[in-house]
Structure formats: structure tokens, C-alpha cells
Amino acid sequence: MANKLKLGIPKGSLQDATIALFQRAGWNIYASGRSYFPSIDDIEIECMLVRAQEMARYVEHGALDAGLTGNDWVLENQSDVERVTSLTYSKASRTRVKWVLAVPEDSPFQKPEDLAGKTIATELVEFTKRYFAEKNIPVKVEFSWGATEVKPPTLADAIVEVTETGSSLRANRLRIIETLMESETQLIANRAAWSDPWKRSKIETLALMLNGAMAAQVQVGLMLNARKADLDAVLNVLPALNSPTISHLRDPEWVALNTILDQSVVRDVIPKLKAAGGTGIVEYPLSKVVL
């Protein structure tokens, strides 16, 4: 029987972003209909869709060898798993999410201590209980089944909710009084699977390629030519991931340069390269950047 890696893909808000990331990394995952077992074009991997909130428990207990879930849910469940790598992406952006303590805009509460004896609604129940217990603030923490933002002040005095931009909180006239934690997606592994040489190698390959695909999202390649006499001036304006590759051209007075730049700086760098003597400047997209 061929080796198989049982891999958990987060179902729900992270599902589409995760499948898209795998595609950029080289694996095509096909989730269709109501099936919880999407197909993947790798005979060594068996996928299962699992809610991110439950992923760490299934990985810890060995039902899955590895999976992707937020660090928040690993902490919520206090799961004993191997944290293989962090992958900073969420449903809407490439940034970390925050779990925040929020109250109505017109409430008198200004800090966590003001909520002593009050009720807090959240999906992150156990972490929230531990957070307030460590601060010796007595509160009642209730599990929220959804629509948490609409519960204050009628159904709860405050909430602990996840946010990327804060727009939903503002739309519901809530203000943040404390950030409890920042979280990002992680590739986690079962301890026994991590100790198995074949499974560990497969998981490490996934981590390498997923990180490479993520790095490529914010970087581009740049090629250009320059006279040797202008090379120092060109290099002075070229922020490189590593030293740029420099190749000799048929004309001994000219060289070709190839490098990688953060996408955010390209619009500023290209005009400076042109002014420094660079010619034939070509920007091109990257599929993966593996360091």
C-alpha cells in the first residue's frame, strides 16, 4: 500500500484562500458539492475538509496527519501539535487577524477591568476565560453561535471577536478596548506523523512550496541591461532579495542583471534604474520564491 498523508483543509472562510494557495504551490484541490473529501492531484495526499475550529484536535489525536488552521484555534484547544510553519493569509488579505475585546461605542467601559461581573460573548471561549482569569477579572463568558457583533448591549456587555479590518465592528457601533491576540494560519502536524520520516518529508515539502508561493505573491522579477560604466550607479538603486545575478553580454561593455524586488517598490525603482543607465527593463511575475 502506498504511503498516504492525511491532510486537513480548513472548511469555511479560509477554504477558498487555502485552495488558491495550494494551486499556486503546485497542487490542484477540487472541492465539489457537499463532499468533505476533496480530490487532489497527488496520489500521496488524502484531503478532508474540517472546520478550522476543530482542526487542531483532529491533528493532535491522529485522525489527520497534518492540517491548516489558525494559531488561535490551537491555543483555544490547547492542542499538543507540531507547529511546522506560519502562513500569513486570511480570507480577505495577507495579514494577521486580531481577536479583540469590544464594547458598544456609548458604553462606560474603557478597559478589561471595567467588565468585572459582566457577560462576554465569544466563540473563543476557553482562551477568553484564561485571559480574564490571568488578570483576576471575574466575568461570565458565554459561547456565541454567530452574529456576535449584534449581542451588546442587550445579550452581552462585551464581545471577544475576530477582525481583519475592524469594519464590521464599526458598522455595528462597537469600539475596541483591548487586543487579546494576533493570529495567523499555521501548518500543524501530528506528533507521531512528524516522527515518521516519510510523512515528515512530505509535510516539509508542503511547507516549502506553500511558503514559496506566498513569497511570490508580493514579489516580482526584474531584468535589465546596463553598461559596465553604469553598473555601480544601477546597483545603488536596486534593493535586492539577494545580490542580483550579473551576466556578461556579447558586447563586453554591457552586462545583464536579474533580481527580485518587493512589488510595492517597483514603481519607484524602475524610473531610478532608467535614470542610472538601465535599459531593456522587464518586470515579470513569479510563481514561487524559495529561499
The 8 nearest C-alpha neighbors of each residue, nearest first, counted from 0:
[[1, 2, 3, 43, 42, 4, 44, 45],
 [2, 0, 3, 43, 42, 4, 44, 197],
 [1, 3, 43, 0, 4, 197, 198, 44],
 [4, 2, 43, 44, 5, 1, 45, 42],
 [3, 5, 44, 45, 6, 43, 64, 198],
 [6, 4, 45, 64, 63, 46, 44, 3],
 [5, 7, 46, 65, 66, 63, 45, 4],
 [6, 8, 66, 47, 46, 48, 49, 65],
 [7, 9, 48, 67, 47, 66, 49, 10],
 [10, 8, 51, 49, 50, 14, 48, 13],
 [9, 11, 50, 14, 49, 48, 8, 51],
 [10, 12, 14, 13, 9, 50, 51, 15],
 [11, 13, 14, 90, 10, 15, 9, 16],
 [14, 12, 90, 16, 11, 15, 17, 9],
 [13, 15, 10, 17, 11, 9, 16, 12],
 [14, 16, 18, 17, 13, 19, 12, 90],
 [15, 17, 19, 13, 14, 18, 90, 20],
 [18, 16, 20, 14, 19, 15, 13, 21],
 [17, 19, 21, 15, 20, 16, 28, 14],
 [18, 20, 22, 16, 17, 21, 15, 23],
 [21, 19, 17, 23, 22, 18, 16, 24],
 [22, 20, 24, 18, 26, 23, 19, 25],
 [21, 23, 26, 27, 19, 25, 24, 20],
 [22, 24, 20, 21, 25, 212, 19, 286],
 [23, 25, 21, 212, 208, 209, 22, 26],
 [26, 24, 22, 23, 21, 27, 208, 209],
 [27, 25, 22, 21, 24, 40, 28, 39],
 [26, 28, 22, 39, 40, 29, 21, 25],
 [29, 27, 39, 38, 18, 26, 30, 37],
 [28, 30, 38, 37, 39, 31, 27, 18],
 [31, 29, 37, 28, 38, 32, 34, 36],
 [32, 30, 34, 29, 33, 37, 35, 38],
 [31, 33, 34, 30, 35, 37, 29, 36],
 [32, 34, 35, 31, 30, 36, 37, 48],
 [33, 35, 36, 32, 31, 37, 30, 48],
 [34, 36, 48, 47, 37, 33, 49, 30],
 [35, 37, 47, 34, 46, 48, 38, 30],
 [38, 36, 30, 29, 46, 35, 47, 28],
 [37, 39, 29, 28, 36, 30, 46, 40],
 [38, 40, 28, 41, 27, 29, 37, 26],
 [39, 41, 27, 26, 42, 28, 38, 44],
 [42, 40, 43, 39, 44, 26, 45, 27],
 [43, 41, 44, 40, 39, 45, 3, 1],
 [42, 44, 3, 41, 2, 4, 45, 1],
 [45, 43, 4, 3, 42, 41, 5, 46],
 [44, 46, 5, 4, 6, 3, 43, 47],
 [47, 45, 6, 36, 7, 37, 5, 44],
 [46, 48, 36, 7, 35, 8, 49, 6],
 [47, 49, 8, 35, 10, 9, 7, 36],
 [50, 48, 10, 9, 54, 8, 7, 51],
 [49, 51, 10, 9, 52, 53, 54, 11],
 [50, 52, 9, 68, 54, 53, 49, 10],
 [51, 53, 50, 72, 54, 55, 68, 69],
 [54, 52, 51, 50, 56, 55, 57, 49],
 [53, 55, 51, 57, 56, 52, 49, 50],
 [54, 56, 58, 57, 73, 53, 59, 78],
 [57, 55, 59, 58, 54, 53, 60, 78],
 [56, 58, 62, 60, 54, 59, 55, 63],
 [57, 59, 63, 55, 189, 61, 56, 60],
 [58, 60, 56, 189, 57, 80, 61, 79],
 [59, 61, 57, 58, 62, 56, 189, 63],
 [62, 60, 63, 58, 59, 64, 189, 57],
 [61, 63, 57, 60, 58, 64, 59, 5],
 [64, 62, 58, 61, 5, 65, 57, 6],
 [63, 65, 5, 189, 192, 188, 58, 61],
 [66, 64, 188, 6, 187, 63, 58, 189],
 [67, 65, 7, 6, 187, 186, 8, 68],
 [66, 68, 186, 185, 8, 9, 187, 7],
 [69, 67, 51, 184, 185, 54, 9, 66],
 [68, 70, 184, 71, 183, 72, 185, 182],
 [69, 71, 73, 182, 72, 183, 184, 185],
 [72, 70, 69, 74, 73, 182, 75, 183],
 [73, 71, 75, 74, 52, 70, 69, 76],
 [72, 74, 70, 76, 78, 71, 75, 55],
 [73, 75, 77, 71, 72, 76, 70, 78],
 [74, 76, 72, 126, 73, 77, 125, 71],
 [75, 77, 78, 73, 74, 72, 56, 55],
 [78, 76, 74, 75, 73, 79, 72, 55],
 [79, 77, 76, 73, 80, 55, 56, 59],
 [78, 80, 59, 77, 81, 190, 189, 55],
 [81, 79, 189, 59, 188, 78, 190, 82],
 [80, 82, 188, 187, 83, 190, 189, 79],
 [83, 81, 187, 84, 80, 186, 188, 185],
 [82, 84, 187, 186, 81, 188, 85, 185],
 [85, 83, 186, 185, 82, 206, 86, 187],
 [84, 86, 185, 184, 87, 186, 183, 83],
 [87, 85, 184, 185, 88, 84, 183, 210],
 [88, 86, 183, 93, 184, 94, 95, 85],
 [87, 89, 93, 94, 86, 92, 184, 183],
 [88, 90, 92, 91, 93, 13, 94, 87],
 [89, 91, 13, 12, 16, 92, 88, 15],
 [92, 90, 89, 93, 88, 163, 16, 94],
 [91, 93, 89, 94, 88, 90, 163, 95],
 [94, 92, 88, 87, 89, 95, 91, 90],
 [95, 93, 92, 88, 87, 96, 89, 163],
 [94, 96, 183, 182, 87, 181, 97, 88],
 [95, 97, 163, 182, 181, 162, 183, 94],
 [98, 96, 181, 162, 161, 180, 99, 182],
 [97, 99, 161, 160, 180, 179, 178, 181],
 [100, 98, 178, 159, 179, 160, 177, 97],
 [99, 101, 159, 177, 158, 175, 176, 178],
 [102, 100, 175, 174, 158, 157, 176, 173],
 [101, 103, 157, 173, 174, 104, 175, 158],
 [104, 102, 173, 106, 105, 172, 174, 151],
 [105, 103, 173, 174, 172, 106, 102, 107],
 [104, 106, 103, 107, 102, 173, 172, 108],
 [105, 107, 103, 108, 104, 102, 109, 152],
 [106, 108, 109, 105, 113, 104, 103, 102],
 [109, 107, 113, 106, 110, 114, 102, 111],
 [108, 110, 176, 107, 113, 111, 106, 112],
 [109, 111, 112, 113, 176, 108, 177, 114],
 [112, 110, 113, 114, 109, 177, 176, 115],
 [113, 111, 114, 110, 115, 136, 134, 109],
 [112, 114, 111, 108, 110, 115, 109, 107],
 [113, 115, 117, 112, 111, 116, 108, 138],
 [116, 114, 137, 117, 136, 138, 113, 112],
 [115, 117, 138, 137, 114, 139, 118, 136],
 [118, 116, 114, 138, 115, 156, 139, 119],
 [119, 117, 139, 155, 156, 140, 138, 157],
 [118, 120, 140, 157, 158, 155, 156, 139],
 [121, 119, 158, 141, 143, 142, 140, 155],
 [122, 120, 143, 159, 142, 123, 158, 124],
 [121, 123, 143, 142, 124, 144, 120, 160],
 [124, 122, 121, 126, 125, 127, 75, 159],
 [123, 125, 127, 122, 126, 121, 142, 128],
 [124, 126, 128, 127, 75, 123, 129, 76],
 [125, 127, 75, 129, 128, 124, 123, 130],
 [128, 126, 130, 124, 125, 129, 123, 131],
 [129, 127, 125, 130, 126, 131, 132, 124],
 [130, 128, 132, 126, 127, 131, 133, 125],
 [129, 131, 127, 133, 128, 132, 126, 134],
 [130, 132, 134, 136, 133, 128, 129, 135],
 [131, 133, 135, 129, 134, 130, 136, 128],
 [134, 132, 131, 130, 135, 129, 136, 128],
 [133, 135, 131, 132, 136, 130, 112, 129],
 [136, 134, 132, 133, 131, 137, 112, 130],
 [135, 137, 131, 134, 115, 132, 112, 138],
 [138, 136, 115, 116, 135, 131, 132, 139],
 [139, 137, 116, 117, 115, 118, 136, 140],
 [138, 140, 118, 119, 117, 141, 116, 137],
 [141, 139, 119, 118, 120, 138, 124, 128],
 [142, 140, 120, 119, 143, 121, 139, 124],
 [141, 143, 121, 122, 120, 124, 144, 140],
 [142, 144, 121, 122, 145, 120, 147, 141],
 [143, 145, 142, 122, 146, 147, 121, 120],
 [146, 144, 147, 143, 122, 148, 121, 142],
 [147, 145, 148, 149, 144, 150, 143, 121],
 [146, 148, 145, 149, 150, 143, 121, 120],
 [147, 149, 146, 150, 171, 168, 151, 158],
 [150, 148, 147, 151, 146, 171, 152, 154],
 [149, 151, 154, 155, 147, 148, 153, 152],
 [152, 150, 155, 153, 156, 154, 157, 149],
 [151, 153, 156, 155, 154, 150, 103, 157],
 [154, 152, 151, 155, 150, 156, 149, 157],
 [155, 153, 150, 151, 152, 156, 120, 118],
 [156, 154, 151, 118, 152, 157, 150, 119],
 [155, 157, 152, 151, 118, 119, 117, 102],
 [158, 156, 102, 119, 155, 101, 151, 120],
 [159, 157, 120, 119, 101, 121, 100, 160],
 [158, 160, 100, 121, 99, 101, 98, 120],
 [159, 161, 98, 99, 158, 121, 162, 100],
 [160, 162, 98, 97, 99, 96, 159, 163],
 [161, 163, 97, 165, 96, 164, 98, 160],
 [164, 162, 96, 165, 97, 161, 95, 94],
 [163, 165, 166, 162, 167, 96, 168, 97],
 [164, 166, 168, 162, 167, 163, 169, 175],
 [167, 165, 169, 168, 164, 170, 162, 163],
 [168, 166, 170, 169, 165, 171, 148, 162],
 [169, 167, 173, 171, 165, 170, 166, 172],
 [168, 170, 172, 166, 171, 173, 167, 165],
 [169, 171, 167, 168, 172, 166, 173, 165],
 [170, 172, 168, 169, 173, 167, 148, 149],
 [173, 171, 169, 170, 104, 103, 168, 174],
 [172, 174, 103, 104, 168, 102, 169, 171],
 [175, 173, 101, 104, 102, 103, 176, 169],
 [176, 174, 101, 100, 177, 99, 102, 173],
 [175, 177, 101, 110, 100, 109, 174, 178],
 [178, 176, 100, 99, 175, 179, 110, 111],
 [179, 177, 99, 180, 98, 100, 97, 176],
 [178, 180, 99, 98, 177, 100, 181, 97],
 [181, 179, 98, 178, 97, 182, 99, 71],
 [180, 182, 97, 96, 95, 98, 183, 179],
 [181, 183, 96, 70, 95, 71, 97, 69],
 [182, 184, 95, 87, 69, 70, 96, 185],
 [183, 185, 69, 86, 68, 87, 85, 70],
 [186, 184, 85, 86, 67, 68, 84, 69],
 [185, 187, 67, 84, 83, 66, 82, 85],
 [188, 186, 82, 83, 81, 65, 66, 185],
 [189, 187, 65, 81, 64, 80, 193, 190],
 [188, 190, 58, 192, 64, 59, 80, 191],
 [191, 189, 193, 192, 80, 81, 188, 194],
 [190, 192, 194, 193, 189, 195, 61, 64],
 [193, 191, 195, 189, 194, 190, 64, 198],
 [192, 194, 199, 190, 191, 195, 189, 188],
 [195, 193, 191, 192, 196, 190, 199, 198],
 [194, 196, 192, 198, 193, 197, 199, 191],
 [197, 195, 199, 198, 200, 194, 193, 192],
 [198, 196, 200, 199, 195, 201, 2, 192],
 [199, 197, 201, 200, 195, 196, 192, 202],
 [198, 200, 193, 202, 196, 201, 197, 195],
 [199, 201, 203, 197, 198, 202, 196, 204],
 [202, 200, 198, 204, 199, 203, 197, 205],
 [203, 201, 205, 199, 204, 200, 198, 206],
 [202, 204, 206, 200, 205, 201, 199, 207],
 [205, 203, 201, 207, 202, 206, 200, 208],
 [204, 206, 202, 208, 203, 207, 209, 201],
 [207, 205, 203, 209, 204, 208, 210, 202],
 [206, 208, 204, 210, 205, 209, 203, 211],
 [207, 209, 211, 24, 205, 210, 206, 212],
 [210, 208, 212, 206, 24, 211, 207, 205],
 [211, 209, 213, 207, 208, 212, 206, 214],
 [212, 210, 288, 287, 289, 208, 214, 209],
 [211, 213, 287, 24, 209, 215, 210, 214],
 [214, 212, 210, 216, 215, 211, 209, 20],
 [213, 215, 211, 216, 212, 288, 217, 210],
 [214, 216, 287, 218, 288, 212, 213, 285],
 [217, 215, 213, 214, 218, 212, 285, 286],
 [216, 218, 262, 215, 261, 214, 219, 213],
 [219, 217, 261, 262, 215, 260, 216, 259],
 [220, 218, 284, 260, 285, 259, 262, 283],
 [219, 221, 259, 283, 282, 258, 284, 260],
 [220, 222, 282, 258, 281, 257, 259, 283],
 [223, 221, 257, 281, 280, 256, 282, 258],
 [224, 222, 280, 279, 256, 255, 278, 277],
 [223, 225, 255, 278, 277, 254, 279, 256],
 [226, 224, 277, 254, 253, 276, 278, 230],
 [225, 227, 253, 228, 229, 252, 254, 230],
 [226, 228, 230, 229, 253, 252, 225, 254],
 [227, 229, 226, 230, 231, 252, 225, 253],
 [230, 228, 226, 227, 232, 231, 276, 233],
 [229, 231, 227, 233, 232, 228, 234, 225],
 [230, 232, 234, 233, 229, 235, 228, 227],
 [231, 233, 235, 229, 230, 234, 275, 236],
 [232, 234, 230, 275, 231, 235, 236, 272],
 [235, 233, 237, 231, 236, 232, 230, 238],
 [234, 236, 232, 233, 237, 231, 238, 230],
 [237, 235, 234, 233, 238, 272, 271, 268],
 [236, 238, 234, 235, 239, 233, 268, 272],
 [239, 237, 236, 260, 240, 235, 234, 268],
 [238, 240, 241, 259, 260, 237, 242, 258],
 [241, 239, 259, 260, 242, 238, 258, 243],
 [240, 242, 239, 243, 258, 259, 238, 244],
 [241, 243, 239, 244, 240, 258, 238, 245],
 [244, 242, 258, 257, 241, 245, 256, 239],
 [243, 245, 257, 256, 258, 242, 246, 255],
 [246, 244, 256, 255, 243, 254, 257, 247],
 [247, 245, 255, 254, 248, 256, 244, 257],
 [248, 246, 254, 255, 253, 249, 245, 251],
 [247, 249, 250, 254, 253, 251, 246, 255],
 [250, 248, 251, 247, 253, 252, 254, 246],
 [249, 251, 248, 252, 253, 247, 254, 226],
 [252, 250, 253, 249, 248, 247, 254, 227],
 [251, 253, 250, 227, 226, 254, 228, 248],
 [252, 254, 226, 227, 251, 250, 225, 248],
 [255, 253, 247, 248, 246, 225, 224, 226],
 [256, 254, 224, 246, 245, 223, 247, 225],
 [257, 255, 245, 223, 244, 222, 224, 243],
 [258, 256, 222, 244, 243, 221, 245, 223],
 [257, 259, 243, 221, 220, 239, 244, 222],
 [260, 258, 220, 219, 240, 239, 221, 218],
 [261, 259, 218, 219, 239, 262, 220, 240],
 [260, 262, 218, 263, 264, 217, 219, 265],
 [261, 263, 218, 217, 265, 264, 219, 260],
 [262, 264, 261, 265, 266, 217, 218, 260],
 [265, 263, 267, 262, 266, 261, 268, 260],
 [266, 264, 268, 267, 262, 263, 269, 260],
 [265, 267, 264, 268, 269, 263, 270, 262],
 [268, 266, 265, 264, 269, 270, 271, 263],
 [267, 269, 265, 271, 270, 266, 272, 264],
 [268, 270, 272, 271, 267, 266, 265, 273],
 [271, 269, 273, 272, 268, 274, 267, 266],
 [270, 272, 274, 268, 273, 269, 275, 236],
 [273, 271, 275, 269, 277, 274, 270, 233],
 [272, 274, 277, 270, 276, 271, 275, 269],
 [273, 275, 271, 272, 276, 270, 277, 269],
 [276, 274, 272, 233, 273, 232, 277, 271],
 [277, 275, 273, 274, 229, 225, 272, 278],
 [276, 278, 273, 225, 272, 224, 275, 223],
 [279, 277, 224, 280, 223, 225, 273, 276],
 [280, 278, 223, 224, 281, 277, 222, 225],
 [279, 281, 223, 278, 222, 282, 277, 224],
 [280, 282, 222, 221, 223, 279, 283, 220],
 [283, 281, 221, 220, 222, 280, 219, 284],
 [282, 284, 220, 219, 221, 281, 285, 222],
 [285, 283, 219, 220, 286, 282, 218, 215],
 [286, 284, 215, 219, 287, 220, 283, 218],
 [285, 287, 215, 212, 23, 284, 288, 216],
 [288, 286, 212, 211, 215, 285, 289, 214],
 [287, 289, 211, 215, 214, 290, 212, 286],
 [290, 288, 211, 287, 207, 210, 208, 214],
 [289, 288, 211, 207, 214, 210, 240, 241]]
